[in-house]
Amino acid sequence: MEQRLQQVTDYYNIQPEYRDDAYNYLAIGNSLTLITSWGRGICATQPDGDYFGRVKQQLAAEHGDAVAYRINYASWERMQDRSKALDLLDILLSDKLNLVTIQLGENVTDTSRFEEDLESLITYVRKRAPKAKIIVIGDFWDKNRNEMRKKAATNQNVLFVDLSEIIGNKDYQSQEGTICTLDDGSTITVSKEAETHPGDKGMDYIANKVMEIVNQ
């Protein structure tokens, strides 16, 4: 319970300000979507340079304004009983939402219930954001998990962003030693452990794929 409350303090202690006169977007994901030490998706070299920031900018350009929030929901990926984490999303889900993206799976090691749990998550989101277009983003590293995400999206009749063309392609990954600028102007250097995450080219690819689906 203490760990659960700490998660609420870190990621969910927020009152969203969705508006009727703006395009409202929520991104649910892991470190590709938000890592607190970076203030954005890991390995993006500039603030708002991750896929979330790029999508938000494009939505604002197309709709006049965009209100967007994101959460690191990686704890869901690692849980044995993922249903226990669903209500942590409640504060950010709303009938004002126009778009919800779900980018989860890279941290899943036991995939025996992953597809089923992802479908349950989609159902939970749909009930609490009934007007939103829901998009499942494919896996950046693993083709098997990518197909599981695709199947879950198909089963739930929601949209899917397929990343299979760039899985394992180093051109779309970051590189050790890359210097990234943080919000306050300080810098952080991509480590060997982090370099397999999307670099700017990878983030741009994901954002463009999301926007293609949004504008269909």
Stockholm file with secondary structure:
# STOCKHOLM 1.0

chainA/1-216         MEQRLQQVTDYYNIQPEYRDDAYNYLAIGNSLTLITSWGRGICATQPDGDYFGRVKQQLAAEHGDAVAYRINYASWERMQDRSKALDLLDILLSDKLNLVTIQLGENVTDTSRFEEDLESLITYVRKRAPKAKIIVIGDFWDKNRNEMRKKAATNQNVLFVDLSEIIGNKDYQSQEGTICTLDDGSTITVSKEAETHPGDKGMDYIANKVMEIVNQ
#=GR chainA/1-216 SS CHHHHHHIIIIICCCCCCCTTSEEEEEEESTTTCBTTTTBSTTCSSTTCSHHHHHHHHHHHHHSCEEEEEEECHHHHHCSSGGGGGGGGGGGCCTTCSEEEEECCTTCCCCTTHHHHHHHHHHHHHHHSTTSEEEEECCSSCHHHHHHHHHHHHHTTCEEECCTTTTTCGGGBCCTTCEEECTTSCEEECCTTTTTSBCHHHHHHHHHHHHHHHTC
#=GC SS_cons         CHHHHHHIIIIICCCCCCCTTSEEEEEEESTTTCBTTTTBSTTCSSTTCSHHHHHHHHHHHHHSCEEEEEEECHHHHHCSSGGGGGGGGGGGCCTTCSEEEEECCTTCCCCTTHHHHHHHHHHHHHHHSTTSEEEEECCSSCHHHHHHHHHHHHHTTCEEECCTTTTTCGGGBCCTTCEEECTTSCEEECCTTTTTSBCHHHHHHHHHHHHHHHTC
//
